[in-house]
Every structure is written in C-alpha cells, then in structure tokens.
C-alpha cells in the first residue's frame, strides 16, 4: 500500500485494541453535555454503541466544517475538506477490513456486528456532508426534507436499530417515519438557530419559494439586511419545525421507557430551541439563541414526566 498523502495521515492513526478505541470514543463524547445527559438514561449495555454512533456523527460533521491543521499544495479549503471526507467514506466502506485504521471505526464495527446497526445509514450521513461542500440550493420544502433524510434521519434509524427495531421488524414501517420526523425537526431547529453563522458562510437552508413569497432575497449575503420583514417568515419556519418535532415525539409512545425518555429529551430540546428562535425574531439573522442551564433542567424534568410508553 502506497504511503498516505500528508493531508490524510491524521485520518488513519491506527488502533487494534478495542479497549483503547472505547476510551478514545468516550473522550470525544465527554465534550458534549447533551450526549452525557441523554446517555445516562440508556441501559449500560447499549451506552458503548450509542457512543460509537455519536462519535462517528460528530467526527464526520467536524471533518465537513473543519479548518484542517494539515495542508496540501494547490488545494483550497473546500477541496481539502472534500478529499478528507471522501477518504473517511472509503474507510467506512472498507469495514471490517479497515476497522483497525481508526479507533472510531474499530468501535463502530464491533457495535454494528453486535447490535445489527445498518452502516448504510452512516454512509448516507457522509454523503450529506459531502453535499454540504457545495453552496446549498433548496427550491422548496421537499428539497430541504430530502436533505434531512440524509443529514439527520440516519441517526434516528441507527437508534431504532439499537433498540432492536430493524427493517425486518413488523413495527419498523410505522415507527421509522416518526423517527424521521423527529430528526428532521431537530435539523430544521438547528438551521434556524444557526442563521447568524450560516449566512456569512454562504449557507442558506430556507427554501427559495418561501423567501420569494415574502419578497425576501435568496442571496445569503443580503438576507441579514431584511430586518423586521423577516419576522413573518421566521414564524412559518418555526411552525414547520415544531410540527415535525411534535409528530416525532409520538415515537415515545411505542418504545420502552428508557428510549421513550431519550426521544422526549431530544424533542424537548428541539422545541425549546424553536421557542428561543421565535423569541429573538428578526434578530436571529445576527444573533444565536443560547439555552441556559435552567432550560436544560426544564427539558430533562419534562422528559421524566409520566408518559404513555410501551413496557
């Protein structure tokens, strides 16, 4: 095998010891408060697999947005990101033979075999991140939701598989759309809260037909100047995310209590973000809402309230 180019070497640190791979994955997850909170409610036997899924998704997302410390002659930032994502995709598609080339892959491969995780969903995530390297252009709601099916829904379907609900399960066709709605609602809430970050970077996930209906520019560089004229559209966008989150929250009624709690945590977090986005109004174009510690405790307490779940 020829030596790797310098800009790809850090993607293959190597790891043949599963215990070390688990420690590496745990270290990545420890930095994210939301993960630490939600993972406490899962059965201990499933926490390592949840860590693997989360670490893979976060690491892949970071590759898509990073400013790499490595460089390559003649390559701009966007092309460098694309090459690194493509190499990471090759490693994923090379499993199980490529597992020992990265600790995340070693842990993920073990968990995929143990719990029947569909790695095709991980591939869909990476394809969405690769698509993000081009300026987003979404003519209508359907185009945005199609993107969400690759960029968000795979995580929900991996969690269903972790719960023993794969495509062969009789309930899958009924529950997968609820998981997809929850993930799409979370993705939309994230889009709207990140407008002040995405617009300067040339990223705009608002459908063009919605902008046109409100007489607003489709150019991300011009949209921040819309001011109060943006408020009516923002209310529509918030309602769009809220409807999906409330639909997705219904998944909790069909899951064992531990996973139901997980669903209510995620849905509650998304609904709170949407509430904060609406409260900012047109200022969302230049400010980002922040969830307080009090908000997080309120979300957790609401999720713990008795609900209708499968036993």
Secondary structure, DSSP 8 states (H G I E B T S, - for coil): -----TTTGGG------HHHHHHHHHHHHTT-HHHHHHHTTS-HHHHHHHHHHHHHHHHHHHHHH---S---TT--HHHHHHHHHHHHHHHHHTTTTTGGG-HHHHHHHHHHHHHT--HHHHHHHHHHHHHTTS-----SHHHHHHHHHHHTHHHHHHHHHHTT--TTSTTHHHHHHHHHHHHHHHHHHHHHHTHHHHTTTT---S-HHHHHHTT--S-HHHHGGGGGGGHHHHHHHHHHHHHHHHHHHGGGGGS-HHHHHHHHHHHHHHHHHHHHHHHHGGGGGT------HHHHHHHHHHHTS------
